[in-house]
Amino acid sequence: MQRSIKIAVGVYICFACLIYLYLFHFADTSIPGAYQGTEADPSIFMNEQELLLSGEFSKVRNLLFFLETPFEWLFYFVILIVGLSRKMESSVSIITSSTFLQRILYLFYLSILSFVAFFPFNYWGYSLATKYNINTQSFDLWMKDELISFWINFFITAIIVLTLFALISKSTKRWWLYLWLASVPFSLFFMFIKPVIIDPIYNDFYPLKNKVLEEKILMLADQAGIPSEHVFEVNMADKTNAMNAYVSGIGSNSRIVLWDTTLNKLDEEEILFIMAHEMAHYVEKHIYIGIAIYIITSFIGLYLVARIMNYIVKRWGGVLHIVNLKSNSSLPLFLCIVSMLTFASDPIMNSISRYQEQRADQYAIELINDKEAAISSFQKLSKSSLSQLNPPWLVKILRYTHPTMLERIATIENDEK
């Protein structure tokens, strides 16, 4: 056991060192010569101080991402190999004889352990954003959001875990198929209620306050065939200096949402471009395409999870203190495998997302026919969030759901339409 832990920790430390060297010393983030002096060149719209801060912030933020994901795998491995998962399972069986309550208590113990283990990463991210003046939220309010997220995640995970073990008890061979069938309506229902139940817990959503701007946006929405009641503003200025807009929800609860920071910092023409971009996601059904992709990938993913779990439990179940798949102690193994497969699929999913974002940019340009507003909006978005316009290759494929700002600005600038 001690040897296994030493090897796992050693591998993690070696990985951390290699990632640090890659991000801080070897990765080339300079602007290619072909883009220097163009609108995509950050030196055109950022001063020296902003360029310096952007580089520093991006490197540390990327390092945090690459350290946190494998740490999750290490975390699950350690609590399995030291028998902590099995001990938690035994302790809840002493507290209650109810299988339902045992699963809930076990999940609560595991959730508390996870919250404590990952708190340093979460706080590091919070303090980093605060240091670089992107985050404006006080520690108390940040902790409030963290605790809200804990209980929301716990409630959702509890539903999934109870369903998971109920299906494993029903069929140790086809549980993954039944779980997939159950996950589809559950995911659709969650996407439907999220904009009206979950999101308002964190922030206030309301129709646009600027009625003149609202009228122009509604005219734009009418051109795109989008119902006017689907455009919302959300208060984010008390939490961040960054800007954003997004599309969420499905059916009658679908929304196009603008952060108030975006409304406060961008000109009217730039806001209209951002809105046109988000409308493109609505018009081109990107959310529904994403649902279709999720249905396919979750089917493949759960099948692989089942095969891998069966193999590991049969071969190393004793070492990992897992009696069988039906035991609560197998949950960390399930979560670890899901995390690994999700990470492995990220390059493909991110590539699809980047294509959709590129399509949305193109649609927005065609709708508003204002290249200058599009370019200036991306430049301001980059400055407000200290974005790295040309990130390292690994960062791009594993983190970026949007094209890089360098690519987005250059594409618009070179568009002859």
PyMOL commands that set and color helices and strands:
alter all, ss='L'
color gray80, all
select helices_A, chain A and resi 2-26+33-35+42-45+48-81+84-95+99-131+139-170+175-202+211-224+228-230+251-253+260-265+268-283+286-316+328-368+371-385+393-399+405-414
alter helices_A, ss='H'
color red, helices_A
select strands_A, chain A and resi 205-206+231-234+245-248+255-259
alter strands_A, ss='S'
color yellow, strands_A
deselect
rebuild
show_as cartoon
